Amino acid sequence: MKHAVVVGLMALAGCAHERPAPPPPPAPVVKHEAPPPREEPDDMKVAGTLGSLNDDEIAGPFQRRWEDVTRCYADASVRMQYLGGKIEVKVRVARTGDPKSAFVVSSTFGNYDAERCILGITRGLHFAKPHGGAEAEFTYPIEFRAKRPVQAWDEARVSPSVVRHRKDVHECKGRSPNGLPPSLSMTVYVAPGGKVASAGLAADAPLDDAFAECLVQKTKLWRLDDPLGKIAKATVGVAE
């Protein structure tokens, strides 16, 4: 079961003295390591070798910080109203209820600053202690609606440009002690003239901040196809 809430933040661009009530957070998406217990079919839980957290125990900490989460988007979209997409945060909760790890496992949002802002909030949350095991794990989706439309490009249109800049990926890899994860993707927004206006990253393992910042900065120097007066967006796999 996988749900996401599209967060409309048009009102945030209006009066600075009136802040609307934050929308409710999306339902968590829990990755099962084994089928859930038959006696509790209605609960979303992490099972098997891990402990478990139910929906309320996962959503509650996010809900209490939801205004801060939406502010991550609002701050990034002030100058780039075309930003929008889904960010999925994977969280491993320790026996204390504190996050042991949290990282962006999937994203089509395309702005590293906003993604890092949301990660910072997530890493500071406190959850219930996992039931039936030392740790629990879940994936939480957050989706923001863009205020301006973009032109969608498929991966094939961007991949050749990424390949041409493999040297940048290799240079930034030197800042990551653990190297590149097996699955690394990048979402970019391409402005008129082919300049990369914004970029975000996602991987199936935590990314070193120094590596991510290096690659995002280098990406902004790339030149891709010209979207001819429009803003284009694409998500592409990245390899060394």
WONOR-V878238 format. One record per residue. BURIAL is I if it has 24 or more other C-alpha atoms within 12 Angstrom, else O. D_FIRST is the distance of its C-alpha to the first C-alpha in Angstrom with 1 decimal. Layout:
burial->BURIAL d_first->D_FIRST
burial->BURIAL d_first->D_FIRST
This chain:
burial->O d_first->0.0
burial->O d_first->3.8
burial->O d_first->6.8
burial->I d_first->10.4
burial->I d_first->13.6
burial->O d_first->16.7
burial->I d_first->19.5
burial->I d_first->22.9
burial->I d_first->25.8
burial->O d_first->28.7
burial->O d_first->30.4
burial->I d_first->30.6
burial->O d_first->33.2
burial->O d_first->35.5
burial->O d_first->37.5
burial->O d_first->37.2
burial->O d_first->38.3
burial->O d_first->35.6
burial->O d_first->32.0
burial->O d_first->29.4
burial->O d_first->27.0
burial->O d_first->23.9
burial->I d_first->20.7
burial->I d_first->17.9
burial->I d_first->15.6
burial->I d_first->12.0
burial->I d_first->9.2
burial->I d_first->8.8
burial->I d_first->6.6
burial->I d_first->7.9
burial->I d_first->9.5
burial->I d_first->10.6
burial->O d_first->14.3
burial->O d_first->14.5
burial->O d_first->12.8
burial->I d_first->12.3
burial->O d_first->15.5
burial->O d_first->16.1
burial->O d_first->17.8
burial->O d_first->14.8
burial->O d_first->12.0
burial->O d_first->10.7
burial->I d_first->10.4
burial->I d_first->8.0
burial->I d_first->10.8
burial->I d_first->12.5
burial->I d_first->14.8
burial->O d_first->17.6
burial->O d_first->20.3
burial->I d_first->18.6
burial->I d_first->18.6
burial->I d_first->15.8
burial->I d_first->15.0
burial->I d_first->13.1
burial->I d_first->11.4
burial->O d_first->15.0
burial->I d_first->16.5
burial->I d_first->14.5
burial->I d_first->14.6
burial->O d_first->18.2
burial->I d_first->20.0
burial->I d_first->18.6
burial->I d_first->19.4
burial->I d_first->22.9
burial->I d_first->23.5
burial->I d_first->21.7
burial->I d_first->25.1
burial->I d_first->25.9
burial->I d_first->22.8
burial->I d_first->23.6
burial->I d_first->27.1
burial->I d_first->26.3
burial->I d_first->25.4
burial->I d_first->28.3
burial->O d_first->30.8
burial->I d_first->29.8
burial->I d_first->29.8
burial->O d_first->33.2
burial->O d_first->34.9
burial->I d_first->32.1
burial->I d_first->30.6
burial->I d_first->28.9
burial->I d_first->26.4
burial->I d_first->22.8
burial->I d_first->19.4
burial->I d_first->16.3
burial->I d_first->16.7
burial->I d_first->14.2
burial->I d_first->15.9
burial->I d_first->15.5
burial->I d_first->17.1
burial->I d_first->18.9
burial->I d_first->20.2
burial->I d_first->23.5
burial->I d_first->25.0
burial->O d_first->26.6
burial->I d_first->23.4
burial->I d_first->24.5
burial->I d_first->22.5
burial->I d_first->24.1
burial->I d_first->22.7
burial->I d_first->20.7
burial->I d_first->20.7
burial->I d_first->19.3
burial->I d_first->17.4
burial->I d_first->16.7
burial->I d_first->18.5
burial->I d_first->19.9
burial->I d_first->21.7
burial->I d_first->25.0
burial->I d_first->26.8
burial->I d_first->27.4
burial->I d_first->28.9
burial->I d_first->25.9
burial->I d_first->23.6
burial->I d_first->26.0
burial->I d_first->26.4
burial->I d_first->22.7
burial->I d_first->22.9
burial->I d_first->26.0
burial->I d_first->24.5
burial->I d_first->21.5
burial->I d_first->24.0
burial->I d_first->25.9
burial->I d_first->23.2
burial->I d_first->23.6
burial->I d_first->20.8
burial->I d_first->21.3
burial->I d_first->22.7
burial->I d_first->20.2
burial->I d_first->20.4
burial->O d_first->21.7
burial->O d_first->22.2
burial->I d_first->23.9
burial->I d_first->21.0
burial->I d_first->17.3
burial->I d_first->15.1
burial->I d_first->12.1
burial->I d_first->11.3
burial->I d_first->11.7
burial->I d_first->11.8
burial->I d_first->14.8
burial->I d_first->16.2
burial->I d_first->19.8
burial->I d_first->21.6
burial->I d_first->24.9
burial->I d_first->28.1
burial->O d_first->29.8
burial->O d_first->28.7
burial->I d_first->29.0
burial->O d_first->29.8
burial->O d_first->27.1
burial->I d_first->28.5
burial->O d_first->27.1
burial->O d_first->27.3
burial->O d_first->30.4
burial->O d_first->32.4
burial->I d_first->31.9
burial->I d_first->31.9
burial->O d_first->35.7
burial->I d_first->36.3
burial->I d_first->34.1
burial->O d_first->36.0
burial->O d_first->39.3
burial->I d_first->38.3
burial->O d_first->37.3
burial->O d_first->40.2
burial->I d_first->38.5
burial->I d_first->35.4
burial->O d_first->37.8
burial->O d_first->39.8
burial->I d_first->36.8
burial->I d_first->35.6
burial->O d_first->38.8
burial->O d_first->37.3
burial->O d_first->34.3
burial->O d_first->35.5
burial->O d_first->32.6
burial->I d_first->32.8
burial->I d_first->30.1
burial->I d_first->26.6
burial->O d_first->25.8
burial->O d_first->23.4
burial->I d_first->24.7
burial->I d_first->23.9
burial->I d_first->25.7
burial->I d_first->25.2
burial->I d_first->28.6
burial->I d_first->30.1
burial->I d_first->33.5
burial->I d_first->36.2
burial->O d_first->39.3
burial->O d_first->41.5
burial->I d_first->38.7
burial->I d_first->38.3
burial->I d_first->34.9
burial->I d_first->34.4
burial->I d_first->31.2
burial->I d_first->29.1
burial->I d_first->26.0
burial->I d_first->24.7
burial->I d_first->21.7
burial->I d_first->21.7
burial->O d_first->20.0
burial->I d_first->22.5
burial->I d_first->24.3
burial->I d_first->26.9
burial->I d_first->30.4
burial->I d_first->31.3
burial->O d_first->34.7
burial->I d_first->33.3
burial->I d_first->30.7
burial->I d_first->33.4
burial->I d_first->35.9
burial->I d_first->33.8
burial->I d_first->32.7
burial->I d_first->36.4
burial->I d_first->37.6
burial->I d_first->35.1
burial->I d_first->36.6
burial->O d_first->39.9
burial->I d_first->38.6
burial->I d_first->39.6
burial->I d_first->37.4
burial->I d_first->38.0
burial->O d_first->39.2
burial->I d_first->36.8
burial->O d_first->40.0
burial->O d_first->39.7
burial->O d_first->36.0
burial->I d_first->33.1
burial->I d_first->31.1
burial->I d_first->27.8
burial->I d_first->26.5
burial->I d_first->24.2
burial->I d_first->26.0
burial->I d_first->25.9
burial->I d_first->28.7
burial->I d_first->30.9
burial->I d_first->34.3
